[in-house]
Amino acid sequence: SNKPYHNKVCFPTAPYTLLQHLANVAPNAALLFSDFDYFPGHGPDSLESNPTKNEPAVHATIEGRTKNYRSMLRAPYGADIYFPTDFSDLEKVYQHFNPAAKATSLKNSDFFRRYADDLTLKACRTMDGYSPLLSDYDNTSFFLTLPEVLQQQQKDQKR
């Protein structure tokens, strides 16, 4: 679905504050984060005519039954609230705080295809050949940073 967001955005400040802090105190640190990048039925997949970008999934389990809520403001105390991470925004924010580092994000399956060796991928297949590493969690991504020092090392190794 390609519904417009009409400028409604949930902006999770904690990840951005963390990236700013890390860029200040450890600018050469290599970072790796993984999180949900969307929740089916929310955001552009929402049944609402005016969805919110990065809207949370809100669930509460009461007497053994899970109930979904359209708004965290209508959910009972103790409900679980899951915010998806906009990895593209995360890259931009990190680059703003630390221009010397290269930030990128990869979908879950792309991350494992790129960084897991063939033996690991083969060992993680089920008996019928199914690969949870490559096929499950299609709503998750990885965020990686590559500081200038490591970028130079990679360039030197390729020479």
N, C-alpha and C positions, 0 to 999 in steps of 0.2 A: 504494500500500500504506500502511496506517496502523498498522504495527507499533510497539509502544511501545519506547522506548529503554532502559528499566530503569536509568536514571541513569548510563549509560556515556556520557561525553562527551570528545571530544578538544578541548582548549582551546588554540588557537594564541595564545601570549602576545605574539609580536612585533607584530602589528597593534594590539593594545590598548595596548602600551607606547608605540608610535609615536603613537597618538592622544592619549595622556596627555601626552607630550612636546610635541606640536604645540599642544595646548590651553594648555599652560603658556607656551611661548615665542612663539607666534603665534596668539593667540585669535581674531583677526579674519581669519585666512587662509581663503580659500575652497578647499576640498579636493575633489578628484575622484579616486576610485579605482575600478578595475574588476577583477573577479576571478571565478573560478568559484564558484558558490553550491551546487552539488552535482555529483556524478559518477554517471552512470547505473550501476546495479548496486551502489551503495554506500548507506549510511545506510538510509532507509526502503525503498529499492528492493533492498536486500540480500537474498540468498537465506538468510542466517542467521536463525535464530529470535530472536536477541537482538542486533539491530544497535546500533552505536555512533553517537551524534549527532556529526556533523562528522568521521566517520572518513575517513582519507586513502585515495586511490587510490595503489597502489604498483605500479610497473612496472620491469622491468629488461630490457635488450636484451643478449642473450648470443648471440654468433656470428650476428648479423643477425636473430634472432628475439626478439620481445617476449613476455615472460611476465608475467602479472598475479599478484600475491601478495595473500593475504587479510590479512596482517599485515606491518607494517613491521619487526617483530621477526624475521620469518622470511625476509626478503628479503636477497639478497646485498649485499655492500659495493658502493656506487656506484649502487644502485637509485634511481629517481626517486620522490619522495614528494610527492604533491600534496594539500594540505589544502583543503577547500572553506571559503569564508568565510560565516559566518552573519551576513548583513547586518542582520537585525533586532537581533541582539545588538550589532553594531557601532554602530548608531544609539543604542542605550541607553547603551552605554559612553561614547560621545562626549558625549551630553547630560549624563551624570553629571560628566564632566571639564570641560565647557564649557556650562553651562546657558543662556548668552546666545545660543548659536548654534543654528540649526535644522539638524538632520541628517535626511536622507531617503535612501532607496534605491529604485532603479528597475530592473526587468528590462531586459535589453539592448534589446529591441524598443521598450519604452516610453520608454527614454531617447532613442533616435533619433527616434521619433515626436514627442517633445516638443521636442527641441533642434536637430534637423537641419531645415534649410529644405527646401521642396518641390524646389528645383533640385538640391540635394545628393542627396536621396532618389531623384530621377529619374535623375540621372547615375550612381548606383551600382547601378542595375538591370541585369540581364543582357539580352541581345537578346530573350529570350523573356518578359521582364517579371519574372523572379524577382528578389527583393530580399534579398541576403545580410545587409544591415544589419538587416532586420526579421525574417528567417526563420532565420538561423543563430545559433548560440551561445545557444540557449535555456537553457543552464545557466550563464549569466553574468549578473551584475548590476553596477550602478554605485552607488557611495556618494558622496553630495554633501553638503557643508555650506554653509550660508548664514548667515554671521555677521550679527549684529544690525545693523551698518551697512548691509549690502546689503539686508536685509529692509526697513529703513526706506526706502531708495532705491526699492525696488520698490513700496512702499505709496504713496510720493509720486508716482511715475510713473503710477499707476493713477488718481490723483485728477484 
